[in-house]
Amino acid sequence: MNDQLIMENILLLLKSNMEVYVHGTLEASNKFVHEVLHYGLEETLKMQHNLYNKMTEYGWYQVKNVDAKTIKDTLKKVKKSNS
């Protein structure tokens, strides 16, 4: 297993953890539980952001720019489906 694959797997795990923290924070039954889960979410978001930055630095996570026409077409489709 190479470094890129390991980092991709960690990124997926962090994203999964964030889902748990978000739902837990939303459904927390008391303030203490809410604060603990919210802190966990913030820390996980920081880890994800740092890992993402490192992966882009190595060229392992590439972001592609989307042209304005594609954005407009997508918005039209969304508006049409919501009508």
C-alpha positions in Angstrom: 0.0 0.0 0.0 1.5 3.4 -1.0 1.2 6.7 0.8 -1.4 8.1 -1.6 -3.7 5.1 -1.0 -3.3 5.4 2.7 -4.1 9.1 2.7 -7.1 8.5 0.5 -8.4 5.9 2.9 -7.8 8.3 5.9 -9.7 11.0 4.0 -12.7 8.7 3.5 -12.6 7.7 7.2 -12.6 11.4 8.2 -15.5 12.1 6.0 -17.5 9.2 7.5 -16.6 10.4 11.0 -17.9 13.9 10.2 -21.3 12.5 9.2 -21.5 10.8 12.6 -20.5 14.0 14.5 -22.9 16.1 12.5 -25.9 13.9 13.2 -24.8 13.4 16.8 -24.5 17.1 17.3 -27.9 17.8 15.8 -29.6 15.1 17.9 -27.7 15.7 21.2 -30.1 15.5 24.1 -28.2 17.9 26.4 -25.7 20.8 26.2 -22.6 18.8 27.3 -23.1 16.0 24.8 -23.7 18.6 22.1 -20.5 20.5 23.0 -18.4 17.3 23.0 -19.7 16.2 19.7 -19.4 19.7 18.2 -15.7 19.8 19.4 -15.1 16.4 17.8 -16.6 17.7 14.5 -14.4 20.8 14.5 -11.3 18.7 15.2 -12.2 16.2 12.5 -12.8 19.1 10.0 -9.4 20.5 10.8 -7.8 17.1 10.2 -9.7 16.7 6.9 -8.6 20.1 5.8 -5.0 19.5 6.6 -5.0 16.2 4.9 -6.7 17.6 1.8 -4.1 20.4 1.6 -1.3 17.9 1.8 -2.8 15.6 -0.8 -3.3 18.6 -3.2 0.3 19.6 -2.5 1.5 16.2 -3.7 -1.0 16.3 -6.7 -2.9 13.4 -5.3 -6.2 15.2 -5.0 -7.0 17.4 -8.0 -9.7 19.9 -8.2 -11.1 20.7 -11.7 -12.5 24.1 -12.5 -16.0 24.1 -13.9 -16.9 26.5 -16.7 -19.7 29.0 -16.3 -21.9 27.3 -18.9 -21.9 24.0 -17.0 -22.8 25.8 -13.8 -25.7 27.6 -15.5 -26.9 24.4 -17.1 -26.8 22.6 -13.8 -28.7 25.4 -12.0 -31.4 25.3 -14.8 -31.8 21.5 -14.2 -32.1 22.0 -10.4 -34.7 24.8 -10.8 -36.6 22.7 -13.3 -36.7 19.7 -11.1 -37.9 21.8 -8.1 -40.7 23.3 -10.1 
